[in-house]
Amino acid sequence: MASEGTFNEMIHAPLRLRICGLLRSVDRLDFAVMRDTIDVSDSTLSKHLRLLSDAGFVVMKKSASPMRTDSRRITWVSLTSSGKRAFDGHLEALRSIAAGFVPAGSHTTRTAAAVGDEKPASAGSDSDAERARERRPSSRPRPGPLRPSSP
């Protein structure tokens, strides 16, 4: 593999991943368009953009709207060059993970061979009676509407 990419915890959060994905293909995007596309509240989007901005991945600029007669301003959001590199590296790391490659520095200690060698939970020294008890449904009545009704 030529490049394994770098898994980025800041970008990996689902909403921030979507934000970076939207911004990657455009030069800039209006805050309101982004909010409506992602379908989140202003405050939720602002919080995530602030985190990305603090990490140096996005930049936000306000400008007057030529289409408006009032003093409201439009907030434009764009990925920085380091944000683009981080997003692209994160996508490459996800592709590697999906292909079965575990990037260096990963917190996993299990290998593919070890996973295949594991025995099912019921195997080993358990007796047949113990396994049967594990499969037996509980005799306690269930609360609420799940309880069978009496005739």
Phi and psi in degrees as a GROMACS rama.xvg file:
@    title "Ramachandran Plot"
@    xaxis  label "Phi"
@    yaxis  label "Psi"
@TYPE xy
-69.6567  -46.2864  ALA-2
-140.911  129.81  SER-3
-93.0706  -11.7915  GLU-4
73.7192  173.123  GLY-5
-124.788  120.581  THR-6
-66.4804  129.658  PHE-7
-120.945  110.632  ASN-8
-60.5328  -36.0051  GLU-9
-63.7873  -42.8222  MET-10
-79.353  -28.1355  ILE-11
-66.2136  -24.1753  HIS-12
-54.4322  134.477  ALA-13
-50.0748  -46.132  PRO-14
-69.4425  -40.2746  LEU-15
-68.6989  -32.0828  ARG-16
-64.2428  -42.0154  LEU-17
-66.3206  -40.4559  ARG-18
-60.4843  -50.2138  ILE-19
-62.6518  -37.3398  CYS-20
-63.167  -40.4349  GLY-21
-66.0064  -43.5191  LEU-22
-75.133  -23.2851  LEU-23
-63.579  -32.6333  ARG-24
-95.1269  2.54943  SER-25
-131.378  161.904  VAL-26
-73.4019  -41.8441  ASP-27
-157.777  160.597  ARG-28
-141.537  138.454  LEU-29
-67.702  135.701  ASP-30
-52.9506  -45.8703  PHE-31
-64.5812  -38.4741  ALA-32
-65.9406  -42.6635  VAL-33
-62.9952  -45.9941  MET-34
-57.5837  -46.0875  ARG-35
-69.6574  -36.2625  ASP-36
-67.2726  -43.6155  THR-37
-80.8803  -20.337  ILE-38
63.7739  56.7733  ASP-39
-130.555  169.035  VAL-40
-76.6452  162.487  SER-41
-56.4621  -45.2814  ASP-42
-66.2355  -38.8134  SER-43
-65.1947  -46.3101  THR-44
-64.1252  -42.4988  LEU-45
-59.4015  -42.4972  SER-46
-60.4049  -47.2836  LYS-47
-70.4674  -36.5142  HIS-48
-66.0202  -36.6271  LEU-49
-63.5674  -42.0936  ARG-50
-62.8725  -44.2722  LEU-51
-65.7533  -36.9822  LEU-52
-66.3747  -44.0603  SER-53
-61.7622  -29.9005  ASP-54
-82.1984  -7.26965  ALA-55
84.2545  16.4159  GLY-56
-92.9757  -26.7306  PHE-57
-131.18  158.504  VAL-58
-130.073  140.675  VAL-59
-119.334  133.322  MET-60
-131.761  136.65  LYS-61
-101.887  141.029  LYS-62
-145.506  156.392  SER-63
-69.8569  145.947  ALA-64
-92.7532  124.024  SER-65
-69.6127  -16.3201  PRO-66
-87.9851  -9.96362  MET-67
-109.147  150.617  ARG-68
-99.756  -13.3556  THR-69
-91.5234  -175.449  ASP-70
-91.0793  7.23396  SER-71
-64.6677  148.674  ARG-72
-117.821  155.635  ARG-73
-97.9274  136.342  ILE-74
-98.3176  118.515  THR-75
-99.6708  136.976  TRP-76
-122.125  136.981  VAL-77
-145.721  155.029  SER-78
-77.3974  138.791  LEU-79
-79.2351  170.504  THR-80
-63.6524  -36.4857  SER-81
-70.8488  -30.3824  SER-82
-66.1741  -39.9868  GLY-83
-64.8201  -43.9337  LYS-84
-63.7932  -43.2344  ARG-85
-64.7543  -42.1719  ALA-86
-65.1609  -46.3745  PHE-87
-61.9602  -41.6601  ASP-88
-64.6777  -38.1275  GLY-89
-65.9658  -42.5595  HIS-90
-61.9894  -39.4822  LEU-91
-64.9234  -39.784  GLU-92
-63.841  -40.7573  ALA-93
-63.9493  -40.4217  LEU-94
-61.8508  -40.9447  ARG-95
-63.783  -42.9894  SER-96
-63.4579  -43.6685  ILE-97
-64.2943  -29.7148  ALA-98
-81.8487  -3.94989  ALA-99
99.7674  2.79659  GLY-100
-92.0756  128.624  PHE-101
-99.1685  115.044  VAL-102
-59.7129  151.17  PRO-103
-58.874  144.204  ALA-104
85.6514  2.18774  GLY-105
-68.6628  152.866  SER-106
-86.7918  7.73736  HIS-107
-87.9084  146.518  THR-108
-117.576  -1.07093  THR-109
-92.6891  140.503  ARG-110
-105.249  166.286  THR-111
-61.4902  -38.0771  ALA-112
-65.0513  -39.8982  ALA-113
-66.1956  -36.6542  ALA-114
-64.5699  -40.9274  VAL-115
-70.3018  -23.9248  GLY-116
-84.9132  -9.43296  ASP-117
-67.7493  145.443  GLU-118
-93.7151  149.726  LYS-119
-61.2038  157.259  PRO-120
-58.8112  -31.2803  ALA-121
-84.5607  -8.61971  SER-122
-81.4307  168.755  ALA-123
109.861  -138.81  GLY-124
-91.486  3.78535  SER-125
-64.6894  141.012  ASP-126
-82.6981  165.67  SER-127
-60.591  -36.5028  ASP-128
-65.2078  -39.4644  ALA-129
-65.9551  -42.1449  GLU-130
-65.5987  -37.2404  ARG-131
-64.8225  -39.9526  ALA-132
-63.3018  -36.8609  ARG-133
-65.0961  -33.3176  GLU-134
-85.0945  -18.748  ARG-135
-69.1436  131.947  ARG-136
-66.7146  152.967  PRO-137
-66.4974  142.509  SER-138
-89.3504  -2.72262  SER-139
-73.8324  141.56  ARG-140
-69.3027  147.055  PRO-141
-87.3366  144.491  ARG-142
-76.1856  159.647  PRO-143
64.925  -148.849  GLY-144
-68.906  -9.30741  PRO-145
-79.293  -14.8339  LEU-146
-71.4612  133.347  ARG-147
-62.9306  138.864  PRO-148
-83.1076  148.334  SER-149
-82.0421  146.345  SER-150
